[in-house]
Amino acid sequence: MQKNKTESVNPQAGVPEPLGSDCGDSNRITREYLDSLLIEYRHIGSRKPDLKFELFGDCFQTPVMLGGMAAMVPGMHEGGMAELARGVKAAGGVFWSGFIGDDEFARAAATGVRAIRIIKPLRDTKEILCRIRHDEECGALAFAMDIDHGFDDNGEYYPAVPHAYGELGPKTEEDLRMFVQATRLPFIAKGVLSVYDSLKCVHAGVKGLLLSHHKGEYKYAVPPLMVLPEIRKAVGKDIKIFVDCGLVTGMDVFKALALGADGVCVARPFMNPFRMEGAGGVEKKLRQMTLELAGVMAKTGSADLKNIDPSVIIHKSW
C-alpha cells in the first residue's frame, strides 16, 4: 500500500508524524549557518596570538566562557556548581550560571571564580532586586537576565516553578533601566536577537548583550551569528556582545569573534567532561577549546582578540 505522503514514521515511537516536523528547529538552522561560514587563511606575517580577554575591568585567559548550566548540574557531579566553578577558575575563565538558588550561587562565587548569574524575568520586581543585591554581595562580575522568557508558546506568562522561582513575564525598557540603576554591577541582557531589542537595552543602560535563542526554544530563530554583525554596527564598540547556541569547537568560537562578538558562552560540550572528571574535566575542555581558537587565529593573521579581521569569514554561496 502506498505510504501517505503527508506522514513519515518516527523510528523511535513507530508512529506516523507530519512530514517536516523538524522544520523550524533553531539548533539545526544555527548549525547549518555556522557550517556555511568558511575561513580565508592568511599565513604571511602571522604570529603567535594573544588570547587575553578583558571584561568589566578584569582580565582572563580565554574568551570562551562556561554558559548558564543549572538544573542538570546537581545530578551530574556531587560537587555541584562549586565544582563546576573550580574548573572554570583553574582555566582562567568566566563562569556563568543559570537561575540557581542564592546559596548555590554563593558557594560557586566563594571558589574565587568571577561569576555571572542569569536571573529570570520574574514578575515580582522586588524579588529580582533581592537577587541582584545578593549577587553584588557575593562579588559577582555582573548579572544577566533572560529577557526572552516573557511568554510561553501559548502567549501566557511563564508559570512559576515550585521551590525555584515565581511567575515570569516581559520587561519594559523602563524596567531594565531600573535594574541598571539599582546596582553597581554591569547588566547583561540575554536572549537578544534583533537590532530592535539591542537598542532598547542600550538606551536603558545595559552594558552587555548575549545573543541567544535559548538552546533552540524559539522556532525559526535567526542564528545569532547571522544577526551579530548588524547588532554590532548598531550598538557600537563600547557595548559587550556575547554569543551562545551551538558553539562546540574553537573554530565556532573564532567565527563568532571574527563577526563581532567579544566572547562566547558554551555549555553542552562541558557536560560529559564535568560528569566524568569534575573540575578537572571542565578545565581540560576549556583549555582545549581555547587552544583550538588559538590555532585558527594563528593561521588567519589574528594577533589578538581585538584584531581579528572579519573579512577572513567567507559566506558559502553554493
Contacts in CASP RR format, 6 or more apart in sequence:
PFRMAT RR
TARGET T0000
AUTHOR 0000-0000-0000
METHOD contacts of the structure
MODEL  1
MQKNKTESVNPQAGVPEPLGSDCGDSNRITREYLDSLLIEYRHIGSRKPD
LKFELFGDCFQTPVMLGGMAAMVPGMHEGGMAELARGVKAAGGVFWSGFI
GDDEFARAAATGVRAIRIIKPLRDTKEILCRIRHDEECGALAFAMDIDHG
FDDNGEYYPAVPHAYGELGPKTEEDLRMFVQATRLPFIAKGVLSVYDSLK
CVHAGVKGLLLSHHKGEYKYAVPPLMVLPEIRKAVGKDIKIFVDCGLVTG
MDVFKALALGADGVCVARPFMNPFRMEGAGGVEKKLRQMTLELAGVMAKT
GSADLKNIDPSVIIHKSW
4 16 0 8 1.000
5 19 0 8 1.000
6 18 0 8 1.000
6 19 0 8 1.000
7 16 0 8 1.000
7 17 0 8 1.000
7 18 0 8 1.000
7 19 0 8 1.000
8 16 0 8 1.000
8 17 0 8 1.000
8 18 0 8 1.000
8 19 0 8 1.000
8 20 0 8 1.000
8 21 0 8 1.000
9 15 0 8 1.000
9 16 0 8 1.000
9 17 0 8 1.000
10 16 0 8 1.000
10 17 0 8 1.000
22 28 0 8 1.000
24 219 0 8 1.000
24 220 0 8 1.000
25 216 0 8 1.000
25 219 0 8 1.000
26 213 0 8 1.000
26 216 0 8 1.000
26 217 0 8 1.000
26 218 0 8 1.000
26 219 0 8 1.000
26 220 0 8 1.000
26 221 0 8 1.000
26 223 0 8 1.000
26 245 0 8 1.000
27 215 0 8 1.000
27 216 0 8 1.000
27 245 0 8 1.000
27 246 0 8 1.000
29 220 0 8 1.000
29 221 0 8 1.000
29 223 0 8 1.000
30 213 0 8 1.000
30 216 0 8 1.000
30 221 0 8 1.000
30 223 0 8 1.000
30 224 0 8 1.000
30 225 0 8 1.000
30 245 0 8 1.000
30 246 0 8 1.000
31 246 0 8 1.000
33 223 0 8 1.000
33 225 0 8 1.000
33 226 0 8 1.000
34 223 0 8 1.000
34 225 0 8 1.000
34 246 0 8 1.000
34 247 0 8 1.000
34 252 0 8 1.000
34 255 0 8 1.000
36 315 0 8 1.000
36 316 0 8 1.000
37 225 0 8 1.000
37 255 0 8 1.000
37 313 0 8 1.000
37 314 0 8 1.000
37 315 0 8 1.000
37 316 0 8 1.000
38 313 0 8 1.000
38 314 0 8 1.000
38 315 0 8 1.000
38 316 0 8 1.000
39 251 0 8 1.000
39 254 0 8 1.000
39 255 0 8 1.000
39 296 0 8 1.000
39 300 0 8 1.000
39 312 0 8 1.000
39 313 0 8 1.000
39 314 0 8 1.000
40 300 0 8 1.000
40 311 0 8 1.000
40 312 0 8 1.000
40 313 0 8 1.000
40 314 0 8 1.000
41 299 0 8 1.000
41 300 0 8 1.000
41 312 0 8 1.000
42 299 0 8 1.000
42 300 0 8 1.000
42 301 0 8 1.000
42 312 0 8 1.000
43 299 0 8 1.000
43 301 0 8 1.000
45 301 0 8 1.000
46 298 0 8 1.000
46 299 0 8 1.000
46 300 0 8 1.000
46 301 0 8 1.000
47 298 0 8 1.000
47 301 0 8 1.000
47 303 0 8 1.000
48 294 0 8 1.000
48 298 0 8 1.000
49 294 0 8 1.000
49 295 0 8 1.000
49 297 0 8 1.000
49 298 0 8 1.000
49 301 0 8 1.000
49 302 0 8 1.000
49 303 0 8 1.000
49 304 0 8 1.000
50 303 0 8 1.000
50 304 0 8 1.000
50 305 0 8 1.000
51 61 0 8 1.000
51 62 0 8 1.000
51 63 0 8 1.000
51 290 0 8 1.000
51 293 0 8 1.000
51 294 0 8 1.000
51 297 0 8 1.000
51 304 0 8 1.000
51 305 0 8 1.000
52 59 0 8 1.000
52 60 0 8 1.000
52 61 0 8 1.000
52 304 0 8 1.000
52 305 0 8 1.000
53 59 0 8 1.000
53 60 0 8 1.000
53 61 0 8 1.000
53 62 0 8 1.000
53 63 0 8 1.000
53 93 0 8 1.000
53 94 0 8 1.000
53 262 0 8 1.000
53 263 0 8 1.000
53 305 0 8 1.000
54 60 0 8 1.000
55 94 0 8 1.000
55 141 0 8 1.000
55 240 0 8 1.000
55 262 0 8 1.000
56 141 0 8 1.000
56 142 0 8 1.000
56 186 0 8 1.000
56 207 0 8 1.000
56 240 0 8 1.000
58 114 0 8 1.000
58 141 0 8 1.000
60 92 0 8 1.000
60 93 0 8 1.000
60 94 0 8 1.000
60 114 0 8 1.000
61 91 0 8 1.000
61 92 0 8 1.000
61 93 0 8 1.000
61 290 0 8 1.000
62 91 0 8 1.000
62 92 0 8 1.000
62 93 0 8 1.000
62 286 0 8 1.000
62 287 0 8 1.000
62 289 0 8 1.000
62 290 0 8 1.000
62 293 0 8 1.000
63 253 0 8 1.000
63 257 0 8 1.000
63 262 0 8 1.000
63 263 0 8 1.000
63 264 0 8 1.000
63 293 0 8 1.000
63 305 0 8 1.000
64 93 0 8 1.000
64 250 0 8 1.000
64 253 0 8 1.000
64 263 0 8 1.000
64 264 0 8 1.000
64 266 0 8 1.000
64 286 0 8 1.000
64 289 0 8 1.000
64 290 0 8 1.000
64 293 0 8 1.000
65 88 0 8 1.000
65 93 0 8 1.000
65 94 0 8 1.000
65 95 0 8 1.000
65 96 0 8 1.000
65 242 0 8 1.000
65 263 0 8 1.000
65 264 0 8 1.000
65 265 0 8 1.000
65 266 0 8 1.000
66 84 0 8 1.000
66 88 0 8 1.000
66 93 0 8 1.000
66 94 0 8 1.000
66 95 0 8 1.000
66 96 0 8 1.000
66 265 0 8 1.000
66 266 0 8 1.000
66 267 0 8 1.000
66 270 0 8 1.000
66 282 0 8 1.000
66 286 0 8 1.000
67 96 0 8 1.000
67 244 0 8 1.000
67 265 0 8 1.000
67 266 0 8 1.000
67 267 0 8 1.000
68 96 0 8 1.000
68 97 0 8 1.000
68 98 0 8 1.000
68 118 0 8 1.000
68 265 0 8 1.000
68 267 0 8 1.000
69 84 0 8 1.000
69 97 0 8 1.000
69 98 0 8 1.000
69 267 0 8 1.000
69 270 0 8 1.000
69 271 0 8 1.000
70 97 0 8 1.000
70 98 0 8 1.000
70 99 0 8 1.000
70 100 0 8 1.000
72 271 0 8 1.000
73 80 0 8 1.000
73 81 0 8 1.000
73 84 0 8 1.000
73 100 0 8 1.000
73 274 0 8 1.000
74 80 0 8 1.000
76 271 0 8 1.000
76 274 0 8 1.000
76 275 0 8 1.000
77 83 0 8 1.000
77 84 0 8 1.000
77 274 0 8 1.000
77 275 0 8 1.000
77 278 0 8 1.000
79 278 0 8 1.000
80 104 0 8 1.000
81 97 0 8 1.000
81 100 0 8 1.000
81 104 0 8 1.000
81 105 0 8 1.000
81 107 0 8 1.000
81 108 0 8 1.000
82 107 0 8 1.000
82 108 0 8 1.000
82 110 0 8 1.000
82 111 0 8 1.000
83 274 0 8 1.000
83 278 0 8 1.000
83 279 0 8 1.000
84 95 0 8 1.000
84 108 0 8 1.000
84 270 0 8 1.000
84 274 0 8 1.000
84 278 0 8 1.000
84 279 0 8 1.000
84 282 0 8 1.000
85 95 0 8 1.000
85 108 0 8 1.000
85 109 0 8 1.000
85 111 0 8 1.000
85 112 0 8 1.000
85 113 0 8 1.000
85 115 0 8 1.000
86 111 0 8 1.000
86 113 0 8 1.000
86 279 0 8 1.000
86 282 0 8 1.000
87 113 0 8 1.000
87 278 0 8 1.000
87 279 0 8 1.000
87 280 0 8 1.000
87 281 0 8 1.000
87 282 0 8 1.000
87 283 0 8 1.000
87 286 0 8 1.000
88 94 0 8 1.000
88 95 0 8 1.000
88 113 0 8 1.000
88 282 0 8 1.000
88 283 0 8 1.000
88 286 0 8 1.000
89 95 0 8 1.000
89 111 0 8 1.000
89 112 0 8 1.000
89 113 0 8 1.000
90 279 0 8 1.000
90 280 0 8 1.000
90 283 0 8 1.000
91 282 0 8 1.000
91 283 0 8 1.000
91 286 0 8 1.000
91 287 0 8 1.000
91 290 0 8 1.000
92 286 0 8 1.000
93 113 0 8 1.000
93 114 0 8 1.000
93 286 0 8 1.000
94 113 0 8 1.000
94 114 0 8 1.000
94 115 0 8 1.000
94 116 0 8 1.000
94 141 0 8 1.000
95 108 0 8 1.000
95 113 0 8 1.000
95 114 0 8 1.000
95 115 0 8 1.000
95 116 0 8 1.000
96 115 0 8 1.000
96 116 0 8 1.000
96 117 0 8 1.000
96 118 0 8 1.000
96 144 0 8 1.000
96 265 0 8 1.000
97 104 0 8 1.000
97 105 0 8 1.000
97 108 0 8 1.000
97 115 0 8 1.000
97 116 0 8 1.000
97 117 0 8 1.000
97 118 0 8 1.000
98 117 0 8 1.000
98 118 0 8 1.000
99 117 0 8 1.000
99 118 0 8 1.000
99 119 0 8 1.000
99 120 0 8 1.000
99 146 0 8 1.000
99 164 0 8 1.000
99 165 0 8 1.000
100 108 0 8 1.000
100 117 0 8 1.000
101 164 0 8 1.000
102 131 0 8 1.000
102 134 0 8 1.000
105 115 0 8 1.000
105 117 0 8 1.000
105 134 0 8 1.000
105 135 0 8 1.000
105 138 0 8 1.000
105 140 0 8 1.000
106 134 0 8 1.000
106 138 0 8 1.000
108 115 0 8 1.000
109 115 0 8 1.000
109 135 0 8 1.000
109 138 0 8 1.000
109 139 0 8 1.000
109 140 0 8 1.000
110 138 0 8 1.000
114 140 0 8 1.000
114 141 0 8 1.000
115 138 0 8 1.000
115 139 0 8 1.000
115 140 0 8 1.000
115 141 0 8 1.000
116 140 0 8 1.000
116 141 0 8 1.000
116 142 0 8 1.000
116 143 0 8 1.000
116 144 0 8 1.000
116 188 0 8 1.000
117 131 0 8 1.000
117 135 0 8 1.000
117 140 0 8 1.000
117 143 0 8 1.000
117 144 0 8 1.000
118 143 0 8 1.000
118 144 0 8 1.000
118 145 0 8 1.000
118 146 0 8 1.000
118 190 0 8 1.000
119 128 0 8 1.000
119 131 0 8 1.000
119 132 0 8 1.000
119 143 0 8 1.000
119 144 0 8 1.000
119 145 0 8 1.000
119 146 0 8 1.000
120 145 0 8 1.000
120 146 0 8 1.000
120 149 0 8 1.000
120 158 0 8 1.000
120 165 0 8 1.000
120 168 0 8 1.000
121 128 0 8 1.000
121 145 0 8 1.000
121 146 0 8 1.000
121 147 0 8 1.000
121 149 0 8 1.000
121 150 0 8 1.000
121 168 0 8 1.000
121 169 0 8 1.000
121 170 0 8 1.000
121 171 0 8 1.000
122 128 0 8 1.000
122 165 0 8 1.000
122 166 0 8 1.000
122 167 0 8 1.000
122 168 0 8 1.000
122 169 0 8 1.000
123 157 0 8 1.000
123 166 0 8 1.000
123 167 0 8 1.000
123 168 0 8 1.000
123 169 0 8 1.000
124 166 0 8 1.000
124 167 0 8 1.000
125 175 0 8 1.000
125 178 0 8 1.000
127 165 0 8 1.000
127 166 0 8 1.000
128 145 0 8 1.000
128 179 0 8 1.000
129 179 0 8 1.000
129 182 0 8 1.000
131 143 0 8 1.000
132 143 0 8 1.000
132 179 0 8 1.000
132 182 0 8 1.000
132 183 0 8 1.000
132 185 0 8 1.000
133 182 0 8 1.000
133 183 0 8 1.000
135 143 0 8 1.000
135 185 0 8 1.000
136 143 0 8 1.000
136 183 0 8 1.000
136 184 0 8 1.000
136 185 0 8 1.000
140 185 0 8 1.000
141 185 0 8 1.000
141 186 0 8 1.000
142 185 0 8 1.000
142 186 0 8 1.000
142 187 0 8 1.000
142 188 0 8 1.000
142 207 0 8 1.000
143 183 0 8 1.000
143 185 0 8 1.000
143 186 0 8 1.000
143 187 0 8 1.000
143 188 0 8 1.000
144 187 0 8 1.000
144 188 0 8 1.000
144 189 0 8 1.000
144 190 0 8 1.000
144 210 0 8 1.000
145 171 0 8 1.000
145 179 0 8 1.000
145 187 0 8 1.000
145 188 0 8 1.000
145 189 0 8 1.000
145 190 0 8 1.000
146 190 0 8 1.000
146 191 0 8 1.000
146 214 0 8 1.000
147 170 0 8 1.000
147 171 0 8 1.000
147 176 0 8 1.000
147 189 0 8 1.000
147 190 0 8 1.000
147 191 0 8 1.000
147 192 0 8 1.000
147 197 0 8 1.000
147 201 0 8 1.000
148 190 0 8 1.000
148 191 0 8 1.000
148 192 0 8 1.000
148 193 0 8 1.000
148 212 0 8 1.000
148 213 0 8 1.000
148 214 0 8 1.000
148 218 0 8 1.000
149 158 0 8 1.000
149 168 0 8 1.000
149 169 0 8 1.000
149 214 0 8 1.000
150 157 0 8 1.000
150 158 0 8 1.000
150 168 0 8 1.000
150 169 0 8 1.000
150 170 0 8 1.000
150 171 0 8 1.000
151 157 0 8 1.000
151 158 0 8 1.000
151 169 0 8 1.000
151 170 0 8 1.000
152 158 0 8 1.000
152 159 0 8 1.000
157 167 0 8 1.000
157 168 0 8 1.000
157 169 0 8 1.000
158 167 0 8 1.000
158 168 0 8 1.000
158 169 0 8 1.000
159 167 0 8 1.000
160 166 0 8 1.000
160 167 0 8 1.000
173 200 0 8 1.000
173 201 0 8 1.000
173 203 0 8 1.000
173 204 0 8 1.000
174 204 0 8 1.000
176 187 0 8 1.000
176 189 0 8 1.000
176 200 0 8 1.000
176 201 0 8 1.000
176 204 0 8 1.000
176 205 0 8 1.000
176 206 0 8 1.000
177 204 0 8 1.000
177 205 0 8 1.000
179 187 0 8 1.000
180 187 0 8 1.000
180 204 0 8 1.000
180 205 0 8 1.000
180 206 0 8 1.000
186 207 0 8 1.000
186 208 0 8 1.000
186 240 0 8 1.000
187 205 0 8 1.000
187 206 0 8 1.000
187 207 0 8 1.000
187 208 0 8 1.000
188 206 0 8 1.000
188 207 0 8 1.000
188 208 0 8 1.000
188 209 0 8 1.000
188 210 0 8 1.000
188 240 0 8 1.000
188 242 0 8 1.000
189 197 0 8 1.000
189 201 0 8 1.000
189 206 0 8 1.000
189 208 0 8 1.000
189 209 0 8 1.000
189 210 0 8 1.000
190 210 0 8 1.000
190 212 0 8 1.000
191 197 0 8 1.000
191 210 0 8 1.000
191 211 0 8 1.000
191 212 0 8 1.000
191 213 0 8 1.000
191 214 0 8 1.000
192 198 0 8 1.000
192 201 0 8 1.000
192 209 0 8 1.000
192 210 0 8 1.000
192 211 0 8 1.000
192 212 0 8 1.000
192 231 0 8 1.000
193 211 0 8 1.000
193 212 0 8 1.000
193 213 0 8 1.000
193 218 0 8 1.000
193 221 0 8 1.000
193 222 0 8 1.000
193 224 0 8 1.000
193 227 0 8 1.000
194 222 0 8 1.000
194 227 0 8 1.000
194 231 0 8 1.000
195 227 0 8 1.000
195 230 0 8 1.000
195 231 0 8 1.000
195 234 0 8 1.000
198 209 0 8 1.000
198 231 0 8 1.000
198 234 0 8 1.000
198 235 0 8 1.000
199 234 0 8 1.000
199 235 0 8 1.000
201 208 0 8 1.000
201 209 0 8 1.000
202 235 0 8 1.000
202 239 0 8 1.000
206 239 0 8 1.000
207 239 0 8 1.000
207 240 0 8 1.000
208 239 0 8 1.000
208 240 0 8 1.000
208 241 0 8 1.000
208 242 0 8 1.000
209 231 0 8 1.000
209 235 0 8 1.000
209 239 0 8 1.000
209 240 0 8 1.000
209 241 0 8 1.000
209 242 0 8 1.000
210 242 0 8 1.000
210 243 0 8 1.000
210 244 0 8 1.000
210 265 0 8 1.000
211 224 0 8 1.000
211 227 0 8 1.000
211 228 0 8 1.000
211 231 0 8 1.000
211 241 0 8 1.000
211 242 0 8 1.000
211 243 0 8 1.000
211 244 0 8 1.000
211 245 0 8 1.000
211 261 0 8 1.000
212 224 0 8 1.000
212 243 0 8 1.000
212 244 0 8 1.000
212 245 0 8 1.000
212 265 0 8 1.000
213 221 0 8 1.000
213 222 0 8 1.000
213 224 0 8 1.000
213 245 0 8 1.000
214 245 0 8 1.000
215 245 0 8 1.000
215 267 0 8 1.000
216 245 0 8 1.000
223 245 0 8 1.000
224 243 0 8 1.000
224 244 0 8 1.000
224 245 0 8 1.000
224 256 0 8 1.000
225 243 0 8 1.000
225 255 0 8 1.000
225 256 0 8 1.000
225 259 0 8 1.000
228 241 0 8 1.000
228 243 0 8 1.000
228 256 0 8 1.000
228 259 0 8 1.000
228 260 0 8 1.000
228 261 0 8 1.000
229 259 0 8 1.000
229 260 0 8 1.000
229 310 0 8 1.000
231 241 0 8 1.000
232 241 0 8 1.000
232 259 0 8 1.000
232 260 0 8 1.000
235 241 0 8 1.000
240 262 0 8 1.000
240 263 0 8 1.000
241 260 0 8 1.000
241 261 0 8 1.000
241 262 0 8 1.000
241 263 0 8 1.000
242 261 0 8 1.000
242 262 0 8 1.000
242 263 0 8 1.000
242 264 0 8 1.000
242 265 0 8 1.000
243 256 0 8 1.000
243 261 0 8 1.000
243 263 0 8 1.000
243 264 0 8 1.000
243 265 0 8 1.000
244 264 0 8 1.000
244 265 0 8 1.000
244 266 0 8 1.000
244 267 0 8 1.000
246 252 0 8 1.000
246 268 0 8 1.000
247 253 0 8 1.000
247 256 0 8 1.000
247 264 0 8 1.000
247 265 0 8 1.000
247 266 0 8 1.000
248 266 0 8 1.000
248 268 0 8 1.000
248 269 0 8 1.000
249 289 0 8 1.000
249 292 0 8 1.000
250 289 0 8 1.000
250 290 0 8 1.000
250 292 0 8 1.000
250 293 0 8 1.000
250 296 0 8 1.000
251 292 0 8 1.000
251 293 0 8 1.000
251 296 0 8 1.000
252 264 0 8 1.000
253 263 0 8 1.000
253 264 0 8 1.000
253 266 0 8 1.000
253 289 0 8 1.000
253 292 0 8 1.000
253 293 0 8 1.000
254 293 0 8 1.000
254 296 0 8 1.000
254 297 0 8 1.000
254 300 0 8 1.000
254 302 0 8 1.000
254 308 0 8 1.000
255 313 0 8 1.000
256 263 0 8 1.000
256 264 0 8 1.000
257 263 0 8 1.000
257 264 0 8 1.000
257 293 0 8 1.000
257 305 0 8 1.000
257 308 0 8 1.000
258 300 0 8 1.000
258 302 0 8 1.000
258 308 0 8 1.000
258 309 0 8 1.000
258 310 0 8 1.000
258 312 0 8 1.000
258 313 0 8 1.000
259 310 0 8 1.000
259 313 0 8 1.000
260 310 0 8 1.000
262 305 0 8 1.000
266 289 0 8 1.000
269 285 0 8 1.000
269 289 0 8 1.000
270 282 0 8 1.000
270 285 0 8 1.000
270 286 0 8 1.000
273 280 0 8 1.000
273 281 0 8 1.000
273 282 0 8 1.000
273 284 0 8 1.000
273 285 0 8 1.000
274 281 0 8 1.000
274 282 0 8 1.000
277 284 0 8 1.000
296 302 0 8 1.000
297 303 0 8 1.000
297 308 0 8 1.000
300 308 0 8 1.000
300 309 0 8 1.000
300 312 0 8 1.000
301 309 0 8 1.000
302 308 0 8 1.000
302 309 0 8 1.000
302 312 0 8 1.000
END
